Amino acid sequence: MYRVIIRIERVPSEIGPQGAIDITEGFKRRPWHKTAVCVYEDGGFTFTSENDFDEDGLATRDELAHEFSNIPIFADDDGNMRITKVETF
């Protein structure tokens, strides 16, 4: 299994908390990602999920970008998204 952690910077505080909830809820429609959770902290989102296929985190990043684009203010912006860690457990 892989644990993927992705950080998205520069998220405005007025949409951050609800945006994190919306992203977490959106990943419930993606059951191949286990324990997917997004939190708003330090002016950005930190997203974590676990799966059995994404050893480099790129597939998770692509799916997160889709959920992130559903937040109207970020429809055409990746928000400076970066994979911060992929670990095997």
C-alpha positions as CSV (number, residue, x, y, z in Angstrom):
1,M,0.0,0.0,0.0
2,Y,1.0,3.6,-0.6
3,R,0.3,6.7,1.4
4,V,0.3,9.8,-0.8
5,I,0.5,13.3,0.7
6,I,-0.2,16.3,-1.5
7,R,0.0,20.0,-0.6
8,I,-1.9,22.8,-2.2
9,E,-0.8,26.3,-1.3
10,R,-2.5,29.7,-1.4
11,V,-6.0,28.7,-0.5
12,P,-8.0,31.7,0.8
13,S,-9.3,31.3,4.3
14,E,-12.9,32.1,3.3
15,I,-13.1,28.9,1.2
16,G,-10.5,26.7,2.9
17,P,-12.4,24.9,5.6
18,Q,-15.5,24.1,3.4
19,G,-13.2,23.3,0.4
20,A,-11.4,20.7,2.5
21,I,-14.7,19.1,3.4
22,D,-15.9,19.1,-0.2
23,I,-12.7,17.5,-1.4
24,T,-12.9,14.8,1.3
25,E,-16.5,14.1,0.4
26,G,-15.7,14.0,-3.3
27,F,-13.1,11.2,-2.7
28,K,-15.8,9.1,-1.1
29,R,-16.9,8.5,-4.8
30,R,-13.4,7.1,-5.4
31,P,-13.3,4.0,-3.2
32,W,-9.9,2.9,-4.5
33,H,-8.5,5.6,-2.3
34,K,-8.7,4.5,1.3
35,T,-8.8,7.0,4.2
36,A,-8.8,10.0,1.9
37,V,-8.9,13.2,3.8
38,C,-8.2,16.8,3.1
39,V,-7.6,19.4,5.8
40,Y,-7.2,23.2,5.6
41,E,-4.1,24.3,7.5
42,D,-1.5,27.1,7.2
43,G,-3.2,28.7,4.3
44,G,-3.5,25.6,2.2
45,F,-4.8,22.1,1.8
46,T,-3.0,19.0,2.9
47,F,-4.5,15.9,1.3
48,T,-3.7,12.3,2.3
49,S,-4.9,9.0,0.9
50,E,-3.9,5.4,0.7
51,N,-4.1,3.0,-2.2
52,D,-2.5,-0.1,-3.7
53,F,-1.4,1.3,-7.1
54,D,0.1,4.8,-7.0
55,E,3.8,4.4,-6.2
56,D,4.7,7.9,-7.5
57,G,1.5,9.8,-6.5
58,L,0.8,11.0,-9.9
59,A,-2.6,9.3,-10.3
60,T,-3.7,10.6,-6.9
61,R,-2.6,14.1,-7.9
62,D,-4.6,13.9,-11.1
63,E,-7.7,12.9,-9.2
64,L,-7.2,15.5,-6.6
65,A,-6.8,18.1,-9.3
66,H,-10.2,17.1,-10.6
67,E,-11.8,17.6,-7.2
68,F,-9.9,20.8,-6.6
69,S,-11.2,22.2,-9.9
70,N,-14.8,21.8,-8.6
71,I,-14.2,24.7,-6.2
72,P,-15.3,27.6,-8.3
73,I,-12.5,30.0,-7.4
74,F,-9.9,27.4,-8.6
75,A,-11.6,26.1,-11.7
76,D,-8.6,26.9,-13.9
77,D,-5.8,26.8,-11.4
78,D,-3.9,23.8,-9.8
79,G,-3.2,25.9,-6.7
80,N,0.5,25.1,-6.7
81,M,-0.2,21.5,-6.1
82,R,2.8,19.3,-5.2
83,I,3.3,15.8,-4.0
84,T,5.1,16.1,-0.8
85,K,5.5,12.4,0.1
86,V,4.7,8.9,-1.1
87,E,5.5,6.2,1.4
88,T,5.0,2.4,1.4
89,F,3.5,0.7,4.4
